[in-house]
Amino acid sequence: MSSKEITQVFATYKKARTTFANSVAELVKQPRHIEAMIQQETGVLDLLRPLLLDTDPSVQQNAALALGRLANYSPQLAEKIVASEIVPQLVASILKNNKYYQRHAAFVLRAIAKHGPRLAQAVVDSGAVDALVKCLDEFDPLVKESAAYAIGNISMHSPELAQICVDQGCVGLLLTCAQQPEQTLKKVAISSLANICSHTPELAQAVVDAEGIPVITPLILNPVVKRQACQCLAFIAKHSVELAELVVEGEIFPKIFALLQDPEDEIVRKNAASCIMQVSKHNPELAALIVNAGGLPAIVDYVSNAEGDNKLPGIMILGFIAAFQETMATAVIKAKSVQPLGNALSPSYSDHLRAAAAWSLGQIGRHTSEHAKAVAEANILTLLNEAFLDDKASEDLKSKSKRALKAIIQKCTYLDALNPLLSEKAPQSILKYVVKQFEALLPDDVEAKKRFVQSKGLQKLQLIKTDEEALQESIKFINNLYPDELVKYYTPGYDKELLQKIDE
């Protein structure tokens, strides 16, 4: 055999490897092709594995790309890749190869890690975090991006995994990536930082200590990164008063309020609301900053216009602010929040959302009679009572509706709103508070006593049957405010008694 023929044999083999790696990488773009490979038991993983060590860089890169797409497809395939011991091989070679291989190798690691904490731990156990952190310091922005993505997918699962990434020095490099001109790199870096911050105060503090807030806060105005920036700041602010104050010192108010009406991205609106919510919940001072910065109208608009459960952070903001002080509850009322919150009690929404709305309305109405009246005038007591009586409602919704009813009723002097709750069918756990309010308010108000009769309140009172002594005493007290003849007139069966007397 001539040297030319020998060369031709190896050239043919190289071409076959190249064609195979390229073809598989293209095929696995389509889920149906992956399913076909699985069903036909092609042994694709065993065939791709040796190609990661191929002498031809393009074969290596396409083999890694194909493995990444396979791992990304399902947890089961990711498990098989881990079981095939491909990951240590990838990690060992990631820093020894060119930027194209590094991108694809990091893609494999990120695709495996995304599926759950156990697979992410397998990636960590292979020594991948150290290699990925070093990739963050590479010159090529796409290598940085792929590595940042992988670190985010590892750290999102648990505090322990996130801490491993932090201990390897990823935070400072991710912040550096967030300051690079490439917009996608910024986005991925901030998203990974958000995953780290989400777990514990200590992890959020690690980002703050690395001067993260001055880097992140300006990005809420970046059209590409604002979604991730708002989420990251929310995760920092949620952990403590101190961290929330640092977020506020980053001068997010009033700029972030404009994002509640972002015209293009519903998730930007939700993440902005979540960030404001995490700030508002801690203390009166932080809540007052939101009010004083003019945020309430934008928050109320957000609650009115958001779809479904996306309303939740806005509803919670209003409840948190109103809970702290009478003056802030008044500000919440003046921002015309009561009706949108009442609308959120509709059975068309999830019980989780309805429970939040009930809680927030309770926080608004519980302070004084004026607060209670503002809530009651919007027919909120009836809506809360309907939620409480809904057989299909969750226990949380029932509980929060009951507590809100109790809190508002005990402050309510607006008798016209209390009257619809005065019913023999009403639960006595609510009825006792309603009757108690009438007992307290009727004696000193002649006009109220007249209206109580005219609105059939006295008649409904006679229909209530109870074994509860306190409720019986309250009913007796109210009856004693009226002439016996009037009370008898509205007592069930009195007409028959009267007819019997006529017959006699």
CORLINRA-V28907 format. One line per field, one symbol per residue. phi: phi as a letter, one per 20 degrees, with the letter a starting at -180 (. if undefined). Layout:
phi: ???
This chain:
phi: .fffffgfgfffffffffffffffgfgffdgfffgffffelfmfffffgfffdffegffgfffffffffffffbffffgffffflffgffffdfeedffffggffffffffffffqfffffffffenffgffffffeffffffgffffffffffffeagffffffffenffgffffffdffffffgffffffffffffebgffffffffemfffeegfffeegedgfffffffffffffagfffffffffmeeegfffffdgfdcffgfffffffffffffebfffffffffenefgfffffffdfelfffgffffgfffffffbgfffffffffmefffffffegffefffffffffffffffeefbfffffgfffemfffffffffeffefffffgffffffggffgfdedeffefgfeebfeffffegfffffffgfefgdcfffffffffemffffffefdbdffffgffffffgffcggffffgefgnfffffffffff
